[in-house]
Amino acid sequence: MPDYHIPLLSDHTYHIFSRAFGKEKLFTEEENYKFFLQKYKLHVSPVADTFAYNLLPNHFHFLIRIKSTEEIKKHFLIKKRNDFAIEIVPEFVMERFGNLLNSYTKSFNKRNHRKGGLFIDTMRRVEITDDELLTLYC
């Protein structure tokens, strides 16, 4: 069952996904897809390895594995933060996803002369712990 609150832990694999509000679209033109992936690379790639993804007009899916604590710590320090502790890894990873979604929304809104949220609620995630879940959710 998808959950909004499962922590994204180092060395764990997840199916993450989100969608647009109502009948809105996240991607209305080819450039939107490219821009979203550029933002994904900037914000998420330093903390997660991506195995597969699917960008659809009104939602997206990613199959990811969160990088090791040591790799995340390196990125954390690059961000000029010095309060690193293993306990904050899930929060820091979610912050990276938040930055992706917020930066994409701001750009999309500016380009399309709109205001407000674009993504519904919080990004959903399912931890993939076995082949059955992989088949079911991916």
N, CA, C and O atoms as CSV, one atom per row, in Angstrom:
chain,resi,resn,atom,element,x,y,z
A,1,MET,N,N,0.838,-1.180,0.000
A,1,MET,CA,C,0.000,0.000,0.000
A,1,MET,C,C,0.889,1.251,0.000
A,1,MET,O,O,1.793,1.349,0.829
A,2,PRO,N,N,0.658,2.197,-0.897
A,2,PRO,CA,C,1.451,3.423,-0.930
A,2,PRO,C,C,1.293,4.217,0.363
A,2,PRO,O,O,0.233,4.207,0.989
A,3,ASP,N,N,2.341,4.888,0.741
A,3,ASP,CA,C,2.313,5.676,1.968
A,3,ASP,C,C,3.005,7.003,1.722
A,3,ASP,O,O,3.923,7.099,0.908
A,4,TYR,N,N,2.558,8.014,2.428
A,4,TYR,CA,C,3.177,9.328,2.335
A,4,TYR,C,C,4.308,9.486,3.338
A,4,TYR,O,O,5.129,10.394,3.203
A,5,HIS,N,N,4.362,8.628,4.329
A,5,HIS,CA,C,5.244,8.883,5.457
A,5,HIS,C,C,6.360,7.864,5.647
A,5,HIS,O,O,7.091,7.942,6.634
A,6,ILE,N,N,6.510,6.920,4.741
A,6,ILE,CA,C,7.602,5.964,4.857
A,6,ILE,C,C,8.909,6.736,4.713
A,6,ILE,O,O,9.083,7.454,3.729
A,7,PRO,N,N,9.826,6.610,5.661
A,7,PRO,CA,C,11.104,7.317,5.510
A,7,PRO,C,C,11.930,6.702,4.377
A,7,PRO,O,O,11.942,5.486,4.187
A,8,LEU,N,N,12.605,7.552,3.645
A,8,LEU,CA,C,13.467,7.098,2.552
A,8,LEU,C,C,14.852,6.847,3.135
A,8,LEU,O,O,15.625,7.781,3.343
A,9,LEU,N,N,15.158,5.584,3.394
A,9,LEU,CA,C,16.377,5.179,4.096
A,9,LEU,C,C,17.501,4.824,3.129
A,9,LEU,O,O,17.253,4.348,2.021
A,10,SER,N,N,18.709,5.054,3.549
A,10,SER,CA,C,19.887,4.685,2.766
A,10,SER,C,C,19.855,3.209,2.409
A,10,SER,O,O,19.443,2.369,3.209
A,11,ASP,N,N,20.299,2.906,1.187
A,11,ASP,CA,C,20.434,1.530,0.707
A,11,ASP,C,C,19.106,0.773,0.609
A,11,ASP,O,O,19.096,-0.458,0.622
A,12,HIS,N,N,17.992,1.495,0.512
A,12,HIS,CA,C,16.680,0.885,0.327
A,12,HIS,C,C,16.131,1.302,-1.033
A,12,HIS,O,O,16.480,2.358,-1.560
A,13,THR,N,N,15.264,0.452,-1.594
A,13,THR,CA,C,14.697,0.679,-2.921
A,13,THR,C,C,13.224,1.062,-2.779
A,13,THR,O,O,12.495,0.494,-1.965
A,14,TYR,N,N,12.799,2.043,-3.595
A,14,TYR,CA,C,11.435,2.554,-3.505
A,14,TYR,C,C,10.836,2.814,-4.882
A,14,TYR,O,O,11.537,3.135,-5.841
A,15,HIS,N,N,9.535,2.668,-4.944
A,15,HIS,CA,C,8.745,3.173,-6.073
A,15,HIS,C,C,8.133,4.469,-5.549
A,15,HIS,O,O,7.375,4.456,-4.580
A,16,ILE,N,N,8.467,5.594,-6.198
A,16,ILE,CA,C,7.909,6.873,-5.787
A,16,ILE,C,C,7.059,7.421,-6.924
A,16,ILE,O,O,7.346,7.195,-8.100
A,17,PHE,N,N,6.020,8.136,-6.559
A,17,PHE,CA,C,5.149,8.672,-7.591
A,17,PHE,C,C,4.320,9.817,-7.034
A,17,PHE,O,O,4.098,9.933,-5.829
A,18,SER,N,N,3.872,10.658,-7.957
A,18,SER,CA,C,2.992,11.760,-7.611
A,18,SER,C,C,2.214,12.141,-8.857
A,18,SER,O,O,2.542,11.719,-9.966
A,19,ARG,N,N,1.172,12.951,-8.656
A,19,ARG,CA,C,0.364,13.357,-9.792
A,19,ARG,C,C,-0.095,14.792,-9.616
A,19,ARG,O,O,0.057,15.383,-8.547
A,20,ALA,N,N,-0.657,15.340,-10.680
A,20,ALA,CA,C,-1.153,16.707,-10.671
A,20,ALA,C,C,-2.508,16.770,-9.983
A,20,ALA,O,O,-3.214,15.767,-9.876
A,21,PHE,N,N,-2.859,17.962,-9.521
A,21,PHE,CA,C,-4.194,18.209,-8.976
A,21,PHE,C,C,-5.249,17.970,-10.051
A,21,PHE,O,O,-5.057,18.320,-11.215
A,22,GLY,N,N,-6.348,17.378,-9.650
A,22,GLY,CA,C,-7.500,17.233,-10.528
A,22,GLY,C,C,-7.164,16.749,-11.919
A,22,GLY,O,O,-6.492,15.733,-12.094
A,23,LYS,N,N,-7.637,17.482,-12.903
A,23,LYS,CA,C,-7.409,17.103,-14.295
A,23,LYS,C,C,-6.276,17.906,-14.926
A,23,LYS,O,O,-6.127,17.924,-16.148
A,24,GLU,N,N,-5.482,18.567,-14.096
A,24,GLU,CA,C,-4.355,19.339,-14.615
A,24,GLU,C,C,-3.289,18.400,-15.159
A,24,GLU,O,O,-3.290,17.203,-14.872
A,25,LYS,N,N,-2.400,18.950,-15.932
A,25,LYS,CA,C,-1.279,18.193,-16.475
A,25,LYS,C,C,0.022,18.757,-15.922
A,25,LYS,O,O,0.171,19.966,-15.743
A,26,LEU,N,N,0.955,17.854,-15.657
A,26,LEU,CA,C,2.294,18.257,-15.225
A,26,LEU,C,C,3.146,18.641,-16.423
A,26,LEU,O,O,4.009,19.515,-16.341
A,27,PHE,N,N,2.887,17.977,-17.523
A,27,PHE,CA,C,3.696,18.151,-18.729
A,27,PHE,C,C,2.766,18.475,-19.893
A,27,PHE,O,O,1.950,17.645,-20.294
A,28,THR,N,N,2.891,19.676,-20.429
A,28,THR,CA,C,2.012,20.087,-21.520
A,28,THR,C,C,2.738,20.189,-22.848
A,28,THR,O,O,2.115,20.327,-23.901
A,29,GLU,N,N,4.063,20.118,-22.790
A,29,GLU,CA,C,4.853,20.169,-24.020
A,29,GLU,C,C,6.157,19.409,-23.795
A,29,GLU,O,O,6.547,19.157,-22.655
A,30,GLU,N,N,6.816,19.053,-24.865
A,30,GLU,CA,C,8.044,18.241,-24.814
A,30,GLU,C,C,9.095,18.852,-23.885
A,30,GLU,O,O,9.765,18.134,-23.142
A,31,GLU,N,N,9.235,20.165,-23.930
A,31,GLU,CA,C,10.241,20.841,-23.100
A,31,GLU,C,C,10.009,20.614,-21.612
A,31,GLU,O,O,10.966,20.582,-20.839
A,32,ASN,N,N,8.758,20.456,-21.198
A,32,ASN,CA,C,8.454,20.209,-19.782
A,32,ASN,C,C,9.107,18.922,-19.294
A,32,ASN,O,O,9.668,18.887,-18.199
A,33,TYR,N,N,9.038,17.872,-20.096
A,33,TYR,CA,C,9.644,16.581,-19.726
A,33,TYR,C,C,11.159,16.736,-19.541
A,33,TYR,O,O,11.732,16.270,-18.556
A,34,LYS,N,N,11.775,17.385,-20.489
A,34,LYS,CA,C,13.235,17.582,-20.436
A,34,LYS,C,C,13.632,18.401,-19.220
A,34,LYS,O,O,14.590,18.068,-18.523
A,35,PHE,N,N,12.889,19.478,-18.968
A,35,PHE,CA,C,13.194,20.342,-17.836
A,35,PHE,C,C,13.031,19.589,-16.510
A,35,PHE,O,O,13.865,19.717,-15.614
A,36,PHE,N,N,11.953,18.802,-16.391
A,36,PHE,CA,C,11.726,18.023,-15.174
A,36,PHE,C,C,12.901,17.075,-14.924
A,36,PHE,O,O,13.380,16.961,-13.796
A,37,LEU,N,N,13.360,16.401,-15.971
A,37,LEU,CA,C,14.491,15.473,-15.816
A,37,LEU,C,C,15.786,16.202,-15.480
A,37,LEU,O,O,16.615,15.666,-14.745
A,38,GLN,N,N,15.977,17.398,-15.995
A,38,GLN,CA,C,17.148,18.198,-15.627
A,38,GLN,C,C,17.109,18.550,-14.144
A,38,GLN,O,O,18.118,18.451,-13.446
A,39,LYS,N,N,15.943,18.960,-13.674
A,39,LYS,CA,C,15.780,19.280,-12.250
A,39,LYS,C,C,15.946,18.022,-11.390
A,39,LYS,O,O,16.523,18.078,-10.304
A,40,TYR,N,N,15.442,16.901,-11.880
A,40,TYR,CA,C,15.597,15.637,-11.167
A,40,TYR,C,C,17.083,15.306,-11.012
A,40,TYR,O,O,17.541,14.942,-9.929
A,41,LYS,N,N,17.814,15.436,-12.096
A,41,LYS,CA,C,19.257,15.156,-12.061
A,41,LYS,C,C,19.961,16.062,-11.056
A,41,LYS,O,O,20.817,15.605,-10.298
A,42,LEU,N,N,19.608,17.325,-11.047
A,42,LEU,CA,C,20.230,18.292,-10.144
A,42,LEU,C,C,19.924,17.988,-8.681
A,42,LEU,O,O,20.827,17.982,-7.844
A,43,HIS,N,N,18.669,17.741,-8.375
A,43,HIS,CA,C,18.251,17.626,-6.978
A,43,HIS,C,C,18.274,16.204,-6.419
A,43,HIS,O,O,18.632,16.007,-5.258
A,44,VAL,N,N,17.899,15.212,-7.226
A,44,VAL,CA,C,17.713,13.863,-6.688
A,44,VAL,C,C,18.891,12.936,-6.969
A,44,VAL,O,O,19.239,12.113,-6.123
A,45,SER,N,N,19.500,13.053,-8.122
A,45,SER,CA,C,20.591,12.131,-8.479
A,45,SER,C,C,21.731,12.081,-7.464
A,45,SER,O,O,22.332,11.020,-7.300
A,46,PRO,N,N,22.056,13.174,-6.775
A,46,PRO,CA,C,23.107,13.068,-5.760
A,46,PRO,C,C,22.756,12.166,-4.577
A,46,PRO,O,O,23.652,11.719,-3.860
A,47,VAL,N,N,21.459,11.890,-4.359
A,47,VAL,CA,C,21.070,11.095,-3.193
A,47,VAL,C,C,20.399,9.774,-3.547
A,47,VAL,O,O,20.137,8.960,-2.662
A,48,ALA,N,N,20.114,9.548,-4.848
A,48,ALA,CA,C,19.416,8.312,-5.233
A,48,ALA,C,C,19.862,7.856,-6.613
A,48,ALA,O,O,20.106,8.668,-7.506
A,49,ASP,N,N,19.964,6.547,-6.769
A,49,ASP,CA,C,20.213,5.949,-8.082
A,49,ASP,C,C,18.855,5.606,-8.682
A,49,ASP,O,O,17.970,5.098,-7.993
A,50,THR,N,N,18.703,5.885,-9.956
A,50,THR,CA,C,17.428,5.665,-10.634
A,50,THR,C,C,17.539,4.450,-11.540
A,50,THR,O,O,18.440,4.373,-12.375
A,51,PHE,N,N,16.625,3.500,-11.376
A,51,PHE,CA,C,16.606,2.293,-12.197
A,51,PHE,C,C,15.625,2.403,-13.355
A,51,PHE,O,O,15.874,1.874,-14.438
A,52,ALA,N,N,14.508,3.091,-13.125
A,52,ALA,CA,C,13.489,3.245,-14.165
A,52,ALA,C,C,12.626,4.442,-13.819
A,52,ALA,O,O,12.510,4.840,-12.659
A,53,TYR,N,N,12.023,5.005,-14.855
A,53,TYR,CA,C,11.074,6.083,-14.616
A,53,TYR,C,C,10.064,6.130,-15.750
A,53,TYR,O,O,10.294,5.606,-16.839
A,54,ASN,N,N,8.930,6.779,-15.460
A,54,ASN,CA,C,7.891,6.967,-16.451
A,54,ASN,C,C,7.246,8.322,-16.176
A,54,ASN,O,O,6.687,8.546,-15.102
A,55,LEU,N,N,7.327,9.218,-17.149
A,55,LEU,CA,C,6.696,10.528,-17.042
A,55,LEU,C,C,5.480,10.534,-17.955
A,55,LEU,O,O,5.600,10.406,-19.174
A,56,LEU,N,N,4.327,10.682,-17.358
A,56,LEU,CA,C,3.069,10.727,-18.101
A,56,LEU,C,C,2.506,12.143,-17.977
A,56,LEU,O,O,2.920,12.892,-17.091
A,57,PRO,N,N,1.580,12.519,-18.842
A,57,PRO,CA,C,1.123,13.915,-18.812
A,57,PRO,C,C,0.658,14.419,-17.444
A,57,PRO,O,O,0.871,15.588,-17.121
A,58,ASN,N,N,0.025,13.560,-16.632
A,58,ASN,CA,C,-0.474,14.053,-15.349
A,58,ASN,C,C,0.166,13.405,-14.115
A,58,ASN,O,O,-0.247,13.692,-12.992
A,59,HIS,N,N,1.154,12.545,-14.303
A,59,HIS,CA,C,1.841,11.960,-13.153
A,59,HIS,C,C,3.193,11.380,-13.554
A,59,HIS,O,O,3.530,11.297,-14.735
A,60,PHE,N,N,3.963,10.978,-12.530
A,60,PHE,CA,C,5.268,10.367,-12.782
A,60,PHE,C,C,5.489,9.200,-11.832
A,60,PHE,O,O,4.860,9.103,-10.779
A,61,HIS,N,N,6.402,8.314,-12.231
A,61,HIS,CA,C,6.838,7.175,-11.420
A,61,HIS,C,C,8.360,7.078,-11.511
A,61,HIS,O,O,8.934,7.313,-12.575
A,62,PHE,N,N,9.015,6.735,-10.404
A,62,PHE,CA,C,10.448,6.456,-10.401
A,62,PHE,C,C,10.698,5.216,-9.550
A,62,PHE,O,O,10.087,5.041,-8.496
A,63,LEU,N,N,11.594,4.368,-10.014
A,63,LEU,CA,C,12.099,3.255,-9.218
A,63,LEU,C,C,13.523,3.652,-8.847
A,63,LEU,O,O,14.395,3.770,-9.708
A,64,ILE,N,N,13.744,3.855,-7.557
A,64,ILE,CA,C,15.029,4.389,-7.101
A,64,ILE,C,C,15.595,3.563,-5.953
A,64,ILE,O,O,14.884,2.818,-5.279
A,65,ARG,N,N,16.884,3.723,-5.760
A,65,ARG,CA,C,17.551,3.182,-4.579
A,65,ARG,C,C,18.283,4.348,-3.939
A,65,ARG,O,O,19.094,5.010,-4.587
A,66,ILE,N,N,18.000,4.598,-2.676
A,66,ILE,CA,C,18.657,5.684,-1.960
A,66,ILE,C,C,20.122,5.302,-1.766
A,66,ILE,O,O,20.436,4.172,-1.391
A,67,LYS,N,N,20.997,6.243,-2.021
A,67,LYS,CA,C,22.433,5.977,-1.926
A,67,LYS,C,C,22.852,5.709,-0.482
A,67,LYS,O,O,22.072,5.891,0.453
A,68,SER,N,N,24.092,5.277,-0.326
A,68,SER,CA,C,24.611,4.965,1.003
A,68,SER,C,C,24.686,6.236,1.853
A,68,SER,O,O,24.709,7.352,1.334
A,69,THR,N,N,24.723,6.038,3.146
A,69,THR,CA,C,24.827,7.167,4.071
A,69,THR,C,C,26.084,7.984,3.774
A,69,THR,O,O,26.047,9.213,3.838
A,70,GLU,N,N,27.188,7.325,3.453
A,70,GLU,CA,C,28.427,8.049,3.155
A,70,GLU,C,C,28.291,8.924,1.917
A,70,GLU,O,O,28.778,10.055,1.905
A,71,GLU,N,N,27.635,8.416,0.873
A,71,GLU,CA,C,27.435,9.217,-0.343
A,71,GLU,C,C,26.510,10.400,-0.065
A,71,GLU,O,O,26.731,11.501,-0.571
A,72,ILE,N,N,25.485,10.172,0.733
A,72,ILE,CA,C,24.565,11.248,1.074
A,72,ILE,C,C,25.275,12.297,1.925
A,72,ILE,O,O,25.054,13.496,1.755
A,73,LYS,N,N,26.117,11.845,2.831
A,73,LYS,CA,C,26.868,12.779,3.680
A,73,LYS,C,C,27.736,13.699,2.828
A,73,LYS,O,O,27.814,14.895,3.112
A,74,LYS,N,N,28.387,13.176,1.797
A,74,LYS,CA,C,29.203,14.008,0.912
A,74,LYS,C,C,28.355,15.106,0.279
A,74,LYS,O,O,28.767,16.265,0.233
A,75,HIS,N,N,27.178,14.742,-0.205
A,75,HIS,CA,C,26.298,15.734,-0.824
A,75,HIS,C,C,25.796,16.737,0.211
A,75,HIS,O,O,25.677,17.926,-0.082
A,76,PHE,N,N,25.507,16.267,1.400
A,76,PHE,CA,C,25.051,17.113,2.499
A,76,PHE,C,C,26.092,18.186,2.789
A,76,PHE,O,O,25.759,19.358,2.969
A,77,LEU,N,N,27.354,17.774,2.833
A,77,LEU,CA,C,28.435,18.717,3.132
A,77,LEU,C,C,28.651,19.695,1.979
A,77,LEU,O,O,29.014,20.849,2.209
A,78,ILE,N,N,28.433,19.247,0.746
A,78,ILE,CA,C,28.523,20.143,-0.416
A,78,ILE,C,C,27.495,21.257,-0.274
A,78,ILE,O,O,27.742,22.388,-0.693
A,79,LYS,N,N,26.358,20.950,0.306
A,79,LYS,CA,C,25.309,21.950,0.512
A,79,LYS,C,C,25.649,22.880,1.675
A,79,LYS,O,O,24.819,23.674,2.116
A,80,LYS,N,N,26.889,22.767,2.163
A,80,LYS,CA,C,27.415,23.631,3.221
A,80,LYS,C,C,26.615,23.553,4.523
A,80,LYS,O,O,26.391,24.545,5.216
A,81,ARG,N,N,26.211,22.358,4.806
A,81,ARG,CA,C,25.542,22.117,6.079
A,81,ARG,C,C,26.486,21.273,6.915
A,81,ARG,O,O,27.139,20.374,6.385
A,82,ASN,N,N,26.569,21.536,8.184
A,82,ASN,CA,C,27.532,20.808,9.008
A,82,ASN,C,C,26.884,20.066,10.173
A,82,ASN,O,O,27.581,19.635,11.091
A,83,ASP,N,N,25.582,19.915,10.150
A,83,ASP,CA,C,24.898,19.239,11.246
A,83,ASP,C,C,24.475,17.819,10.865
A,83,ASP,O,O,23.428,17.342,11.303
A,84,PHE,N,N,25.290,17.146,10.052
A,84,PHE,CA,C,24.934,15.820,9.559
A,84,PHE,C,C,24.864,14.802,10.694
A,84,PHE,O,O,25.731,14.751,11.566
A,85,ALA,N,N,23.805,13.994,10.655
A,85,ALA,CA,C,23.637,12.854,11.552
A,85,ALA,C,C,22.832,11.812,10.773
A,85,ALA,O,O,21.971,12.164,9.967
A,86,ILE,N,N,23.109,10.558,11.010
A,86,ILE,CA,C,22.438,9.479,10.277
A,86,ILE,C,C,20.912,9.610,10.380
A,86,ILE,O,O,20.198,9.285,9.431
A,87,GLU,N,N,20.420,10.078,11.512
A,87,GLU,CA,C,18.985,10.175,11.732
A,87,GLU,C,C,18.294,11.148,10.773
A,87,GLU,O,O,17.093,11.030,10.534
A,88,ILE,N,N,19.043,12.108,10.224
A,88,ILE,CA,C,18.396,13.103,9.359
A,88,ILE,C,C,18.471,12.745,7.872
A,88,ILE,O,O,18.006,13.514,7.031
A,89,VAL,N,N,19.048,11.593,7.542
A,89,VAL,CA,C,19.136,11.188,6.133
A,89,VAL,C,C,17.760,11.171,5.461
A,89,VAL,O,O,17.625,11.752,4.384
A,90,PRO,N,N,16.724,10.533,6.039
A,90,PRO,CA,C,15.420,10.536,5.359
A,90,PRO,C,C,14.867,11.946,5.140
A,90,PRO,O,O,14.287,12.234,4.093
A,91,GLU,N,N,15.046,12.807,6.114
A,91,GLU,CA,C,14.581,14.196,5.992
A,91,GLU,C,C,15.337,14.921,4.876
A,91,GLU,O,O,14.736,15.654,4.090
A,92,PHE,N,N,16.635,14.718,4.810
A,92,PHE,CA,C,17.442,15.368,3.781
A,92,PHE,C,C,17.069,14.859,2.389
A,92,PHE,O,O,16.995,15.644,1.443
A,93,VAL,N,N,16.837,13.561,2.258
A,93,VAL,CA,C,16.437,12.997,0.964
A,93,VAL,C,C,15.088,13.580,0.549
A,93,VAL,O,O,14.920,13.972,-0.606
A,94,MET,N,N,14.129,13.644,1.464
A,94,MET,CA,C,12.828,14.230,1.133
A,94,MET,C,C,12.961,15.708,0.783
A,94,MET,O,O,12.222,16.216,-0.060
A,95,GLU,N,N,13.883,16.386,1.415
A,95,GLU,CA,C,14.132,17.789,1.074
A,95,GLU,C,C,14.569,17.917,-0.382
A,95,GLU,O,O,14.173,18.854,-1.076
A,96,ARG,N,N,15.385,16.972,-0.839
A,96,ARG,CA,C,15.842,16.999,-2.230
A,96,ARG,C,C,14.654,16.809,-3.183
A,96,ARG,O,O,14.560,17.499,-4.198
A,97,PHE,N,N,13.752,15.881,-2.863
A,97,PHE,CA,C,12.551,15.694,-3.681
A,97,PHE,C,C,11.660,16.933,-3.616
A,97,PHE,O,O,11.087,17.342,-4.626
A,98,GLY,N,N,11.545,17.524,-2.440
A,98,GLY,CA,C,10.771,18.750,-2.304
A,98,GLY,C,C,11.329,19.860,-3.175
A,98,GLY,O,O,10.574,20.602,-3.804
A,99,ASN,N,N,12.653,19.974,-3.214
A,99,ASN,CA,C,13.287,20.983,-4.062
A,99,ASN,C,C,12.979,20.733,-5.536
A,99,ASN,O,O,12.732,21.673,-6.292
A,100,LEU,N,N,12.993,19.469,-5.938
A,100,LEU,CA,C,12.639,19.117,-7.318
A,100,LEU,C,C,11.222,19.584,-7.636
A,100,LEU,O,O,11.009,20.311,-8.606
A,101,LEU,N,N,10.261,19.170,-6.824
A,101,LEU,CA,C,8.862,19.471,-7.108
A,101,LEU,C,C,8.579,20.968,-7.028
A,101,LEU,O,O,7.826,21.502,-7.843
A,102,ASN,N,N,9.174,21.644,-6.057
A,102,ASN,CA,C,8.962,23.091,-5.932
A,102,ASN,C,C,9.580,23.861,-7.087
A,102,ASN,O,O,8.950,24.767,-7.632
A,103,SER,N,N,10.795,23.518,-7.465
A,103,SER,CA,C,11.445,24.257,-8.556
A,103,SER,C,C,10.728,24.014,-9.881
A,103,SER,O,O,10.597,24.924,-10.700
A,104,TYR,N,N,10.263,22.775,-10.087
A,104,TYR,CA,C,9.522,22.493,-11.313
A,104,TYR,C,C,8.200,23.273,-11.324
A,104,TYR,O,O,7.838,23.866,-12.340
A,105,THR,N,N,7.489,23.271,-10.204
A,105,THR,CA,C,6.210,23.977,-10.118
A,105,THR,C,C,6.387,25.469,-10.384
A,105,THR,O,O,5.603,26.062,-11.124
A,106,LYS,N,N,7.406,26.077,-9.790
A,106,LYS,CA,C,7.640,27.509,-10.006
A,106,LYS,C,C,7.878,27.807,-11.480
A,106,LYS,O,O,7.325,28.765,-12.021
A,107,SER,N,N,8.689,27.001,-12.119
A,107,SER,CA,C,8.978,27.212,-13.536
A,107,SER,C,C,7.733,26.980,-14.390
A,107,SER,O,O,7.438,27.771,-15.287
A,108,PHE,N,N,7.006,25.903,-14.116
A,108,PHE,CA,C,5.796,25.580,-14.867
A,108,PHE,C,C,4.769,26.704,-14.722
A,108,PHE,O,O,4.148,27.119,-15.701
A,109,ASN,N,N,4.598,27.191,-13.494
A,109,ASN,CA,C,3.638,28.267,-13.248
A,109,ASN,C,C,4.021,29.535,-14.005
A,109,ASN,O,O,3.171,30.191,-14.608
A,110,LYS,N,N,5.290,29.867,-13.968
A,110,LYS,CA,C,5.746,31.074,-14.662
A,110,LYS,C,C,5.517,30.941,-16.168
A,110,LYS,O,O,5.014,31.860,-16.814
A,111,ARG,N,N,5.886,29.799,-16.709
A,111,ARG,CA,C,5.761,29.580,-18.151
A,111,ARG,C,C,4.299,29.548,-18.611
A,111,ARG,O,O,3.984,29.960,-19.728
A,112,ASN,N,N,3.418,29.056,-17.745
A,112,ASN,CA,C,2.007,28.894,-18.111
A,112,ASN,C,C,1.092,29.946,-17.482
A,112,ASN,O,O,-0.131,29.817,-17.533
A,113,HIS,N,N,1.678,30.971,-16.898
A,113,HIS,CA,C,0.907,32.074,-16.307
A,113,HIS,C,C,-0.166,31.566,-15.350
A,113,HIS,O,O,-1.341,31.918,-15.456
A,114,ARG,N,N,0.270,30.732,-14.420
A,114,ARG,CA,C,-0.653,30.192,-13.427
A,114,ARG,C,C,-0.060,30.368,-12.038
A,114,ARG,O,O,1.115,30.712,-11.905
A,115,LYS,N,N,-0.852,30.139,-11.013
A,115,LYS,CA,C,-0.413,30.247,-9.628
A,115,LYS,C,C,-0.855,29.009,-8.866
A,115,LYS,O,O,-1.778,28.307,-9.278
A,116,GLY,N,N,-0.188,28.751,-7.758
A,116,GLY,CA,C,-0.609,27.687,-6.859
A,116,GLY,C,C,0.098,26.376,-7.070
A,116,GLY,O,O,0.984,26.252,-7.916
A,117,GLY,N,N,-0.307,25.399,-6.288
A,117,GLY,CA,C,0.295,24.075,-6.328
A,117,GLY,C,C,0.002,23.347,-7.624
A,117,GLY,O,O,-1.019,23.577,-8.271
A,118,LEU,N,N,0.904,22.481,-7.983
A,118,LEU,CA,C,0.759,21.681,-9.191
A,118,LEU,C,C,0.578,20.201,-8.831
A,118,LEU,O,O,-0.208,19.491,-9.458
A,119,PHE,N,N,1.315,19.753,-7.819
A,119,PHE,CA,C,1.292,18.344,-7.418
A,119,PHE,C,C,0.304,18.140,-6.278
A,119,PHE,O,O,0.189,18.976,-5.382
A,120,ILE,N,N,-0.407,17.018,-6.324
A,120,ILE,CA,C,-1.366,16.697,-5.281
A,120,ILE,C,C,-0.621,16.212,-4.040
A,120,ILE,O,O,0.256,15.353,-4.126
A,121,ASP,N,N,-0.969,16.756,-2.924
A,121,ASP,CA,C,-0.492,16.293,-1.626
A,121,ASP,C,C,1.016,16.042,-1.602
A,121,ASP,O,O,1.794,16.812,-2.166
A,122,THR,N,N,1.407,14.979,-0.957
A,122,THR,CA,C,2.808,14.621,-0.799
A,122,THR,C,C,3.154,13.463,-1.733
A,122,THR,O,O,2.296,12.659,-2.096
A,123,MET,N,N,4.401,13.398,-2.105
A,123,MET,CA,C,4.868,12.310,-2.963
A,123,MET,C,C,4.638,10.965,-2.254
A,123,MET,O,O,5.010,10.791,-1.093
A,124,ARG,N,N,4.034,10.042,-2.959
A,124,ARG,CA,C,3.794,8.710,-2.390
A,124,ARG,C,C,5.004,7.823,-2.636
A,124,ARG,O,O,5.769,8.036,-3.577
A,125,ARG,N,N,5.165,6.822,-1.773
A,125,ARG,CA,C,6.269,5.878,-1.948
A,125,ARG,C,C,5.914,4.522,-1.374
A,125,ARG,O,O,5.148,4.394,-0.419
A,126,VAL,N,N,6.506,3.513,-2.002
A,126,VAL,CA,C,6.363,2.127,-1.565
A,126,VAL,C,C,7.770,1.554,-1.516
A,126,VAL,O,O,8.510,1.629,-2.496
A,127,GLU,N,N,8.136,0.985,-0.380
A,127,GLU,CA,C,9.438,0.329,-0.317
A,127,GLU,C,C,9.341,-1.004,-1.045
A,127,GLU,O,O,8.426,-1.792,-0.807
A,128,ILE,N,N,10.290,-1.241,-1.927
A,128,ILE,CA,C,10.340,-2.482,-2.697
A,128,ILE,C,C,11.299,-3.430,-1.978
A,128,ILE,O,O,12.516,-3.245,-2.000
A,129,THR,N,N,10.725,-4.438,-1.348
A,129,THR,CA,C,11.533,-5.342,-0.527
A,129,THR,C,C,11.666,-6.736,-1.120
A,129,THR,O,O,12.473,-7.535,-0.645
A,130,ASP,N,N,10.879,-7.041,-2.162
A,130,ASP,CA,C,10.972,-8.367,-2.773
A,130,ASP,C,C,10.454,-8.314,-4.212
A,130,ASP,O,O,9.925,-7.294,-4.654
A,131,ASP,N,N,10.611,-9.399,-4.918
A,131,ASP,CA,C,10.205,-9.455,-6.326
A,131,ASP,C,C,8.692,-9.263,-6.501
A,131,ASP,O,O,8.250,-8.693,-7.499
A,132,GLU,N,N,7.918,-9.729,-5.551
A,132,GLU,CA,C,6.464,-9.590,-5.650
A,132,GLU,C,C,6.064,-8.103,-5.659
A,132,GLU,O,O,5.242,-7.680,-6.471
A,133,LEU,N,N,6.651,-7.323,-4.752
A,133,LEU,CA,C,6.357,-5.893,-4.721
A,133,LEU,C,C,6.897,-5.198,-5.968
A,133,LEU,O,O,6.269,-4.276,-6.487
A,134,LEU,N,N,8.030,-5.628,-6.435
A,134,LEU,CA,C,8.589,-5.053,-7.652
A,134,LEU,C,C,7.634,-5.261,-8.829
A,134,LEU,O,O,7.414,-4.351,-9.628
A,135,THR,N,N,7.080,-6.449,-8.924
A,135,THR,CA,C,6.134,-6.763,-10.002
A,135,THR,C,C,4.829,-6.002,-9.819
A,135,THR,O,O,4.249,-5.523,-10.794
A,136,LEU,N,N,4.371,-5.889,-8.604
A,136,LEU,CA,C,3.107,-5.234,-8.330
A,136,LEU,C,C,3.158,-3.727,-8.588
A,136,LEU,O,O,2.224,-3.163,-9.159
A,137,TYR,N,N,4.237,-3.082,-8.173
A,137,TYR,CA,C,4.288,-1.629,-8.244
A,137,TYR,C,C,5.123,-1.060,-9.383
A,137,TYR,O,O,5.128,0.151,-9.603
A,138,CYS,N,N,5.817,-1.908,-10.095
A,138,CYS,CA,C,6.697,-1.342,-11.122
A,138,CYS,C,C,6.403,-1.903,-12.480
A,138,CYS,O,O,7.056,-1.530,-13.455
